[in-house]
Amino acid sequence: MTKREEILRIFPDNMKRTWEQALGWADKLQEIRLGVGQPVRLHYSGEERFLSGRGVLCTGLQEAWYLTEREMDEISAVTPCTLLKTKSARDSLQYPGGIG
């Protein structure tokens, strides 16, 4: 299984299309950060990018996709992840063992 395929299986079917567009550089992807009310953050080769709801990588927050609680629930329903409470009382997901 490729890294791209491994990443895509983390997300529910209704989100896969958005993620497919963003994973052109999956081999350089180091980290995905997800949090309720937070922008979707991707780290590629040490640089942070944000994912828009259209699946486009961007550098600014104005186009970033901010996950809702419902979207986080959908993700956690299809992937073996741990729901964490951070100090700021926002929810985030941690994928055990990393990706790749």
VOBA-1610 file (N, C-alpha, C; in pm, whole numbers, padded with zeros to 5 digits, always signed):
BEGIN
Met+00085-00117+00000Met+00000+00000+00000Met+00091+00125+00000Thr+00058+00219-00086Thr+00137+00342-00093Thr+00101+00434+00024Lys+00187+00529+00049Lys+00161+00626+00156Lys+00031+00702+00128Arg+00009+00737+00003Arg-00113+00808-00037Arg-00237+00725-00003Glu-00234+00597-00038Glu-00348+00508-00009Glu-00369+00492+00141Glu-00260+00484+00214Glu-00268+00470+00359Glu-00332+00593+00422Ile-00297+00709+00373Ile-00356+00833+00425Ile-00504+00841+00390Leu-00538+00810+00266Leu-00678+00820+00223Leu-00771+00730+00304Arg-00723+00616+00348Arg-00812+00524+00421Arg-00846+00575+00561Ile-00777+00678+00607Ile-00806+00739+00737Ile-00937+00816+00733Phe-00974+00867+00616Phe-01086+00959+00604Phe-01211+00893+00548Pro-01330+00942+00589Pro-01455+00888+00536Pro-01469+00918+00387Asp-01551+00840+00321Asp-01568+00852+00176Asp-01604+00993+00131Asn-01688+01062+00208Asn-01730+01196+00167Asn-01617+01300+00174Met-01504+01265+00233Met-01389+01357+00241Met-01273+01314+00151Lys-01278+01195+00098Lys-01166+01142+00020Lys-01131+01228-00102Arg-01231+01280-00169Arg-01205+01360-00289Arg-01122+01484-00255Thr-01156+01549-00146Thr-01079+01666-00101Thr-00935+01627-00072Trp-00916+01516-00004Trp-00781+01472+00032Trp-00702+01422-00088Glu-00767+01357-00184Glu-00697+01307-00304Glu-00624+01419-00376Gln-00688+01534-00385Gln-00629+01647-00455Gln-00506+01700-00382Ala-00504+01688-00251Ala-00395+01743-00170Ala-00276+01649-00157Leu-00292+01525-00197Leu-00187+01426-00171Leu-00096+01399-00290Gly-00083+01496-00378Gly+00010+01481-00489Gly+00153+01463-00443Trp+00185+01516-00327Trp+00319+01505-00270Trp+00318+01420-00144Ala+00240+01316-00142Ala+00225+01232-00023Ala+00358+01179+00027Asp+00451+01154-00063Asp+00581+01100-00021Asp+00661+01200+00063Lys+00630+01329+00053Lys+00700+01432+00131Lys+00622+01475+00256Leu+00501+01421+00271Leu+00416+01458+00385Leu+00473+01400+00514Gln+00489+01486+00614Gln+00543+01445+00742Gln+00436+01437+00851Glu+00336+01523+00842Glu+00239+01531+00950Glu+00109+01594+00902Ile-00002+01545+00959Ile-00133+01604+00938Ile-00185+01640+01077Arg-00230+01764+01093Arg-00287+01806+01220Arg-00433+01843+01200Leu-00519+01779+01280Leu-00663+01801+01273Leu-00713+01843+01409Gly-00802+01940+01414Gly-00861+01982+01540Gly-00993+02051+01516Val-01087+02033+01608Val-01218+02098+01597Val-01198+02250+01601Gly-01253+02317+01502Gly-01242+02462+01495Gly-01104+02510+01453Gln-01019+02419+01412Gln-00882+02451+01372Gln-00865+02427+01222Pro-00771+02497+01160Pro-00745+02470+01018Pro-00676+02336+01002Val-00703+02269+00891Val-00633+02144+00858Val-00491+02181+00819Arg-00394+02131+00894Arg-00252+02165+00873Arg-00177+02043+00822Leu-00095+02065+00721Leu-00009+01960+00667Leu+00134+02010+00667His+00225+01923+00708His+00367+01958+00708His+00436+01875+00601Tyr+00492+01946+00504Tyr+00566+01886+00393Tyr+00711+01931+00403Ser+00802+01837+00417Ser+00945+01869+00418Ser+00976+01989+00507Gly+00915+01992+00625Gly+00942+02097+00722Gly+00863+02226+00703Glu+00781+02235+00601Glu+00701+02356+00577Glu+00554+02327+00603Glu+00488+02423+00667Glu+00346+02407+00697Glu+00260+02464+00585Arg+00158+02387+00548Arg+00057+02430+00452Arg-00079+02402+00513Phe-00180+02470+00460Phe-00317+02450+00505Phe-00396+02390+00389Leu-00494+02309+00422Leu-00579+02247+00320Leu-00710+02323+00314Ser-00750+02362+00193Ser-00879+02427+00176Ser-00986+02319+00162Gly-01111+02357+00174Gly-01222+02263+00158Gly-01234+02209+00018Arg-01164+02271-00077Arg-01163+02224-00217Arg-01045+02131-00244Gly-00961+02109-00143Gly-00848+02020-00160Gly-00722+02088-00211Val-00720+02220-00205Val-00605+02297-00252Val-00515+02329-00133Leu-00384+02312-00151Leu-00290+02352-00047Leu-00269+02502-00054Cys-00271+02568+00061Cys-00251+02712+00065Cys-00160+02748+00181Thr-00107+02868+00177Thr-00017+02913+00282Thr-00086+03003+00383Gly-00202+03054+00348Gly-00274+03146+00437Gly-00396+03082+00500Leu-00433+03134+00615Leu-00548+03082+00688Leu-00682+03119+00627Gln-00685+03224+00545Gln-00812+03272+00491Gln-00884+03168+00405Glu-00811+03079+00340Glu-00874+02976+00256Glu-00878+02839+00324Ala-00823+02830+00443Ala-00810+02701+00511Ala-00946+02640+00548Trp-00947+02510+00552Trp-01064+02431+00592Trp-01058+02417+00744Tyr-01159+02467+00813Tyr-01170+02455+00958Tyr-01266+02342+00988Leu-01219+02239+01055Leu-01301+02121+01081Leu-01408+02148+01186Thr-01525+02094+01159Thr-01635+02103+01255Thr-01630+01981+01347Glu-01704+01987+01454Glu-01711+01873+01546Glu-01769+01751+01473Arg-01868+01774+01388Arg-01928+01663+01313Arg-01826+01597+01220Glu-01745+01678+01153Glu-01642+01622+01064Glu-01539+01541+01143Met-01501+01590+01261Met-01408+01514+01344Met-01470+01381+01388Asp-01598+01384+01421Asp-01667+01261+01458Asp-01668+01162+01341Glu-01689+01211+01220Glu-01690+01125+01101Glu-01553+01062+01079Ile-01448+01140+01097Ile-01312+01088+01080Ile-01282+00983+01186Ser-01315+01014+01310Ser-01284+00919+01417Ser-01366+00791+01408Ala-01480+00795+01337Ala-01562+00675+01321Ala-01501+00575+01223Val-01415+00621+01132Val-01359+00529+01031Val-01212+00497+01052Thr-01147+00558+01146Thr-01004+00534+01164Thr-00972+00506+01310Pro-00873+00420+01335Pro-00834+00392+01473Pro-00751+00505+01528Cys-00816+00607+01581Cys-00744+00722+01633Cys-00788+00749+01775Thr-00714+00832+01841Thr-00741+00866+01979Thr-00786+01011+01986Leu-00896+01036+02053Leu-00944+01172+02072Leu-00872+01229+02193Leu-00807+01342+02173Leu-00731+01406+02279Leu-00793+01538+02319Lys-00786+01572+02445Lys-00827+01704+02493Lys-00699+01783+02515Thr-00687+01895+02449Thr-00568+01976+02465Thr-00591+02079+02575Lys-00486+02147+02615Lys-00496+02248+02720Lys-00595+02358+02684Ser-00610+02385+02556Ser-00703+02489+02514Ser-00846+02439+02502Ala-00870+02315+02545Ala-01002+02253+02546Ala-01056+02225+02406Arg-00969+02226+02307Arg-01011+02189+02172Arg-00978+02042+02151Asp-01058+01976+02070Asp-01034+01834+02041Asp-00935+01819+01926Ser-00857+01715+01931Ser-00769+01683+01819Ser-00759+01532+01807Leu-00717+01486+01691Leu-00702+01342+01668Leu-00556+01307+01657Gln-00521+01192+01712Gln-00386+01141+01699Gln-00396+01003+01638Tyr-00323+00980+01530Tyr-00323+00853+01462Tyr-00209+00771+01519Pro-00238+00659+01588Pro-00132+00582+01653Pro-00030+00526+01555Gly+00097+00539+01588Gly+00201+00482+01506Gly+00240+00566+01387Gly+00173+00674+01363Gly+00207+00759+01250Gly+00160+00700+01119Ile+00204+00761+01011Ile+00165+00719+00877Ile+00292+00695+00797Gly+00292+00588+00721Gly+00405+00564+00631Gly+00509+00473+00682
//
